Amino acid sequence: MRKLGGMSVVVAFVLLAGMAGTVEACYCGAARYACCRRACCCPAPCCCAVAQQCHTVMKTCQQVVYEQKQYTCYRTCYEPVREQKTVQAVRYVPETHYRQCVETVCRPVYETAEREVCCTVCRPVKTMQTVKVCCGHWETKEVECCMPKPCNPCAPAVKSVKQCRVWVPEIVEKQVECVKYASETVTKKVPYTTCRMVAEQVVRRVPYTVCKAVPYQTTVPCVRYVAKQVPYTVTRCEPKVVTTQVPVQVCCPVASCGCN
């Protein structure tokens, strides 16, 4: 389209140049190439009179007119197309493996031993001791007492003799066995437990995880772009040469000769 516009401009300039020459021939050629010749030949002593003869002629003129023209152009557009595509993929599956591992561990060993310990104990010591004990016995004795008459309480009491048991206390000395505690220091053996660590090597299985690659096929959505020519309209102004007939009045001199 750019090349087409450039050629249009060049053609317009050529037409303008040709039009300029044509217009000059129209307007100036009439006076230049008109039939203005002498009607007769006058000798030297004769006197010639000059007159003008006018008439209308049609002259061809060209005019440049700009008119709008529409052109259809195309531009490239990319349209997305969605589709499903099968691709190769890889997924990782964990697997548990085992390896032999040698380790040095300390194992406790318990042992029982004895040691001598000095301690203070209380030992009982028996002794005989004389003590006074308060004891007694019961004795029956006659006791006088006054008893009122039952029929006449206001009458004087009558003395009577009554037998009663009476406690008679007495002090007796007795031999009593007494126990006293005497402290003494003794030595005895006390058992105790000791623990010592013994180093030893142990082989054990240690698990670890390994990811294994497993290929598989899967379908994924994808977008593909397709080129497409989309038309659109462009309006441009182009020059056009229009030819018209213009009336022009042309006057030509006419010579008339006379002799006296």
KOLTOR-197206 format. One line per 5 residues: their letters; for each residue z, x, y of C-alpha. Coordinates in Angstrom, 1 decimal. Layout:
BEGIN
a = Z/X/Y; ...
END
This chain:
BEGIN
mrklg = 0.0/0.0/0.0; 0.6/2.9/2.4; -2.9/4.2/1.7; -4.3/0.8/2.4; -2.5/0.5/5.7
gmsvv = -3.7/4.0/6.8; -7.4/3.1/6.0; -7.0/-0.1/8.0; -5.9/1.8/11.0; -8.8/4.3/10.7
vafvl = -11.3/1.5/10.5; -9.8/-0.2/13.5; -10.2/3.0/15.6; -13.9/3.4/14.5; -14.6/-0.2/15.4
lagma = -12.9/0.3/18.8; -15.1/3.3/19.5; -18.3/1.5/18.5; -17.2/-1.5/20.6; -16.7/0.7/23.7
gtvea = -20.3/2.0/23.4; -21.6/-1.6/22.9; -19.8/-3.0/25.9; -21.0/-0.2/28.0; -24.6/-1.0/26.9
cycga = -24.0/-4.6/27.7; -22.7/-4.4/31.2; -24.3/-1.2/32.4; -27.6/-1.4/30.5; -28.6/-4.5/32.3
aryac = -28.7/-2.8/35.6; -30.0/0.4/34.1; -32.8/-1.0/31.9; -33.7/-4.0/34.0; -37.3/-4.4/35.1
crrac = -36.9/-3.0/38.6; -40.2/-1.5/39.3; -42.4/-1.5/42.3; -44.7/-4.5/42.6; -47.4/-2.5/44.4
ccpap = -48.1/0.9/45.7; -48.0/1.2/49.4; -49.7/4.0/51.1; -47.8/6.0/53.6; -48.7/4.0/56.7
cccav = -47.7/0.7/55.0; -44.2/-0.8/55.2; -42.5/-2.1/51.9; -39.8/-4.8/51.9; -37.2/-4.9/49.1
aqqch = -35.8/-8.3/47.7; -33.4/-9.1/44.8; -34.0/-11.5/42.0; -30.9/-12.7/40.0; -30.8/-14.4/36.6
tvmkt = -28.1/-15.0/33.9; -28.2/-13.3/30.5; -26.0/-13.5/27.5; -24.2/-10.3/26.6; -22.7/-9.6/23.2
cqqvv = -19.0/-8.4/23.5; -16.6/-7.4/20.8; -12.9/-8.0/21.0; -10.1/-6.7/18.7; -7.8/-9.5/17.4
yeqkq = -4.7/-8.8/15.3; -4.1/-11.3/12.5; -1.4/-11.5/9.9; -2.3/-11.0/6.2; 0.0/-11.3/3.2
ytcyr = -0.2/-8.8/0.4; 1.5/-9.1/-3.0; 3.4/-5.9/-4.0; 5.4/-5.1/-7.1; 8.7/-3.3/-7.5
tcyep = 10.4/-2.1/-10.7; 13.6/-3.8/-11.7; 15.7/-3.1/-14.7; 17.0/-6.2/-16.5; 20.0/-5.7/-18.9
vreqk = 19.5/-6.9/-22.5; 22.6/-7.3/-24.7; 22.2/-6.7/-28.4; 24.2/-5.7/-31.4; 23.8/-2.2/-32.8
tvqav = 25.0/-0.7/-36.1; 26.6/2.8/-35.6; 28.4/5.3/-37.8; 32.1/5.6/-37.1; 35.0/7.5/-38.5
ryvpe = 38.5/6.3/-39.0; 41.5/8.4/-40.0; 43.7/7.4/-42.9; 47.1/9.0/-43.2; 48.0/10.6/-46.6
thyrq = 51.3/12.0/-47.7; 51.3/15.4/-49.4; 54.1/17.6/-50.7; 54.7/21.4/-50.5; 57.2/23.6/-52.2
cvetv = 59.8/25.0/-49.7; 62.4/27.6/-50.7; 65.5/27.4/-48.6; 68.8/29.3/-48.6; 71.8/27.0/-48.5
crpvy = 75.5/27.6/-48.5; 77.4/25.7/-51.2; 81.2/25.2/-50.9; 83.4/26.5/-53.8; 86.9/25.2/-53.9
etaer = 89.7/27.3/-55.5; 93.4/26.5/-56.1; 96.0/29.2/-55.5; 99.8/29.4/-55.0; 102.0/31.0/-52.3
evcct = 105.7/31.4/-51.9; 107.4/29.4/-49.2; 111.0/29.8/-48.0; 112.7/26.5/-47.2; 116.3/25.3/-46.6
vcrpv = 117.7/22.7/-49.0; 121.1/20.8/-49.2; 122.9/21.2/-52.5; 125.8/18.8/-53.4; 129.3/20.4/-54.0
ktmqt = 132.0/18.2/-55.7; 135.7/18.6/-54.8; 138.9/16.7/-55.6; 141.0/15.5/-52.7; 144.3/13.6/-52.5
vkvcc = 144.2/10.6/-50.3; 146.7/7.8/-49.5; 145.5/4.4/-50.5; 147.1/1.2/-49.1; 147.7/-1.2/-52.0
ghwet = 150.3/-3.9/-52.9; 151.1/-6.7/-55.2; 152.1/-10.4/-55.1; 155.7/-11.5/-55.6; 157.2/-15.0/-56.0
kevec = 160.1/-15.6/-53.6; 162.2/-18.6/-52.7; 161.8/-19.7/-49.1; 163.9/-22.2/-47.2; 162.0/-24.7/-45.2
cmpkp = 162.8/-27.9/-43.2; 161.0/-31.0/-44.2; 161.3/-34.3/-42.2; 162.1/-37.5/-44.0; 159.0/-39.6/-44.6
cnpca = 160.7/-42.9/-43.8; 162.3/-41.9/-40.5; 160.5/-39.2/-38.7; 163.2/-39.1/-35.9; 165.9/-38.3/-38.3
pavks = 167.0/-34.6/-38.6; 165.1/-32.5/-41.1; 166.5/-31.8/-44.5; 166.5/-28.2/-45.7; 164.9/-27.5/-49.0
vkqcr = 164.0/-24.4/-51.1; 160.4/-23.7/-51.9; 158.9/-21.0/-54.0; 156.0/-19.0/-52.4; 153.8/-16.1/-53.3
vwvpe = 154.2/-13.2/-50.9; 152.0/-10.0/-50.6; 154.1/-6.9/-50.8; 152.2/-3.8/-49.4; 152.7/-0.2/-50.8
ivekq = 151.2/3.3/-50.2; 149.9/5.1/-53.3; 148.5/8.7/-53.4; 145.3/9.1/-55.5; 143.0/11.9/-56.4
vecvk = 139.5/11.1/-55.2; 136.3/13.1/-56.0; 134.4/14.0/-52.8; 130.8/15.3/-52.5; 129.8/17.8/-49.8
yaset = 126.3/19.1/-49.1; 125.9/22.8/-48.5; 122.6/24.2/-47.1; 121.0/27.2/-48.7; 117.6/28.9/-48.5
vtkkv = 115.4/28.9/-51.6; 112.0/30.3/-52.3; 109.4/28.1/-54.1; 105.8/28.3/-55.0; 103.5/25.8/-53.2
pyttc = 99.9/25.2/-54.5; 97.0/25.2/-51.9; 93.2/24.8/-52.0; 90.8/27.3/-50.5; 87.1/26.8/-49.8
rmvae = 84.5/29.6/-49.7; 80.8/29.3/-49.0; 78.4/30.7/-51.6; 74.7/31.3/-50.6; 72.1/30.2/-53.0
qvvrr = 68.3/29.5/-52.9; 67.1/25.9/-53.5; 63.5/24.9/-54.0; 62.7/21.4/-52.8; 59.6/19.3/-52.0
vpytv = 58.9/18.7/-48.4; 56.6/15.8/-47.5; 53.9/16.1/-44.8; 51.2/13.8/-43.5; 47.5/14.6/-43.4
ckavp = 44.9/12.4/-41.7; 41.7/12.1/-43.8; 38.4/11.2/-42.1; 36.7/8.2/-43.7; 33.2/7.3/-42.4
yqttv = 32.1/3.7/-42.2; 29.5/1.5/-40.4; 30.4/-1.0/-37.7; 28.5/-3.2/-35.3; 29.1/-2.8/-31.6
pcvry = 27.7/-4.6/-28.6; 25.5/-2.5/-26.3; 23.4/-3.0/-23.2; 19.7/-1.9/-23.0; 17.8/-2.0/-19.7
vakqv = 14.2/-3.1/-19.7; 11.8/-2.3/-16.9; 10.2/-5.3/-15.3; 7.7/-5.6/-12.5; 8.8/-8.2/-9.9
pytvt = 6.2/-9.4/-7.3; 7.1/-9.8/-3.7; 5.1/-10.7/-0.6; 4.5/-8.4/2.4; 3.1/-9.7/5.7
rcepk = 1.2/-7.2/7.9; -0.8/-7.3/11.1; -4.3/-6.0/10.8; -7.0/-5.5/13.5; -10.1/-7.6/13.4
vvttq = -13.2/-7.3/15.6; -14.5/-10.6/17.0; -18.0/-10.8/18.5; -18.5/-13.2/21.4; -21.4/-14.1/23.8
vpvqv = -20.4/-13.6/27.4; -22.8/-14.9/30.2; -23.5/-12.2/32.8; -25.5/-12.6/36.0; -27.9/-9.7/36.6
ccpva = -29.7/-9.0/39.9; -32.9/-6.9/40.0; -34.5/-5.6/43.1; -38.1/-6.8/43.6; -40.3/-4.7/46.1
scgcn = -43.0/-6.5/48.2; -45.5/-4.3/50.1; -47.5/-5.3/53.1; -50.0/-3.3/55.4; -50.7/-4.0/59.1
END
